[in-house]
Amino acid sequence: MFNMSDFIEENLTEGYLNRAFFKNQVKIFALNYLNRGQIEQECFDRITKFVEDNEPYPEEGVEPPEE
């Protein structure tokens, strides 16, 4: 079954990683989806945390350091 929230989250995070969207664009898009009721607060939080954790754009082929 199609899950709109998963679709939105996946596409916003992938769009950020492949540089189709800037950090602020992803946050604005996510907020708009939240305000329209297409995603829940938890999904919004995951999206914004993902962007913050991957700022600046990760370099291609470079693994993030382990914490």
C-alpha positions, 0 to 999 in steps of 0.5 A: 500500500502506498504511504504518502508520508514515507514517499515525502520523507524519502524524496525530500531526503534524497533530493537533499543528498543529490543536491536537488534541494538546499537545506532551507528548501527541504525544511520549508517543503517539510513544514508545508507538508506538515501544515497540510496534514500530509506528514506527522510531526515525527516525520517532520522532525526526522526530515529536519534532523536528517538535513542538520546531521548531513550539513554541509552536503556530504562529499561523494564517496566519503563515509561520515565519521563514526561517533 
